[in-house]
């Protein structure tokens, strides 16, 4: 990482660690430590994302169990109730990315989870359009922290080869949350009382989320150096492995305006941003209108909740498999992002043609759309693995979630109430957006290939897309794909400058994953 050609950062907080060796460890020891990290971190991130998705999307199930009637929604009111969540998300996205890098991240996530659980429970008290708009906006504010924080935690603990798979695992909580929400809605939908099923959905989820706050607060460490489940030697090894094979150290850093400017000047920033925007326009609509669309195929409200279960299973499997493949093969990320959105192009085309085809074929088209959400975690992995420098990475994180908000705000507006239950405009828009994603994902891959070849010519070395560049006096090392980086760890004597907060542009030997 340190190199005579590398620019020095302008400032750091605290003293850099002294020259250190991570120690010669074998693969068995490396696997044991990695298992300890996985068992302590990943299940909590996964379940946090399960609750995050359930609380956000239970609106779709609530809409067919009396919410629209009890809150007197008419015309495009429901579309705006769907969209306003993302106005709150947008409002808090950039401030929260600043706070994530500066505050104890686990404690900050716990506080936000407490707030979001309270907001979910309060949704049950709404009796008007104005009340729903208010709580949905506040829910967007509360949940804006979750995904950027989980990305930050993942890149803090894992190497570049491990990040895509781990991101895929916790992001799959998205679809598993959809499955559990469908089962919950089906069970609660049988309740007949004055409270009404949709209110019980929000009360139950609000209480569960509130209780989950304490798990995050007490069991997730804020950083590697405070992880009580590791010994001091294991903490040092965990720190060194992400310095060598990750995207740099995240502790003791400051906000750097030069890194923010670099992010805004980086062409790959805007390619990824446009792809994220195009992916989220379809997501915003299908997420909130799913049950209404399924009912239009001739099913009842209760049946519509069950039909969403295979949709969620397909989506979860797609996210997990593509995340594993992206972690195993360093040049597959962009290709996978293009491939997973091809079925939704076909599926939306089938739904647009539903007048001339049987309902069963239209339902098959709806299931084809389920692979589309797999594109976002692949983009998040590209951000985590291809952007180095804490400020640069967090700026890109903020930008991608601004695109996320913009797409999800726009998406429900294509579902025009005057076109219910067919929503021709919406499914044409979905088809066009995903088709453009295919093209731009290929363009991004070609651009990253060109960058890698240019850096090879300029630096005179091959470099590595698995590590953080040149380490140990300019020697470029590489970790085994899908391995634990033990060969690289044992070959390197880290110096204080290797722990410094530098960007991918200024890291000698750094190569981009494709």
Secondary structure, DSSP 8 states (H G I E B T S, - for coil): ---TTS---S--SS----SEE-----HHHHHHHHHHHHHHHHHHHHHHHHHHHHHHHHHHHHHTTTHHHHTT--TTHHHHHHHHHHHHHHHHHHHHHHHHHHS-HHHHHHHHHHHHHHHHHHHTT--SHHHHHHHHHHHHHHHHHHHHHHHHHHHHH--HHHHHHHHHHHHTHHHHHHHHHHHHHHHHTT--SSS-HHHHHHHHHHHHHHHHHHHHHHHS-SSGGG-TTS-HHHHHHHHHHHHHHSS---SS----HHHHHHHHH-HHHHHHHHHHHHHHHHHHHHHHHHHHHHHTTT--HHHHHHHHHHHHHHHHHHHHHHHHHHHH-TT-HHHHHHHHTHHHHHHHHHHHTGGGS-HHHHHHHHHHGGGTTHHHHHHHHHHHHH--SHHHHHHHHHHHHHHHHHHHHHHGGGS-GGGTTT-HHHHHHHHHHHHHHHHHHHHHHHHHHHHHHHHHHHHSS--BSSSSSEETTTEE----TTS--HHHHHH-EE-GGGGS---GGGSTTB----
